[in-house]
Amino acid sequence: MMKNKSDIGFRIKKLREEKNLSQEELAVQLCISQSKLSKIENGHLNASLPLIIAACNLFNLSLTDLTQVMQNIS
C-alpha cells in the first residue's frame, strides 16, 4: 500500500516519533503487538476505531486534532 500523509498510520508514526517512543513502547501502551503497530504505521493494516481512540487519548488529542495534525507536517 502507498504511504501518504493522509493515512492514520502515518500520523500515528509521526506522533510516536515526536514523543521519542519506540514501536514496542507505543504498542505496549496501545495493547497491541509491535508487529501490528508496524503494519498500521506502514499502511498495510487499517487501525480500528478503538485503537485510533486509544492513540488520541495517549497523545492527548481529539479525533479532529489527530486528523488535522498532518496539515502542519510537511
Buried (B, 14 or more C-beta within 10 A) or exposed (E): EEEEEEBBBBBBBBBBEEEEBEBEBBBBBBEBEBEBBBBBBBBEBBBEEEBBEBBBEBBEBEEEEBBEBBEEEE
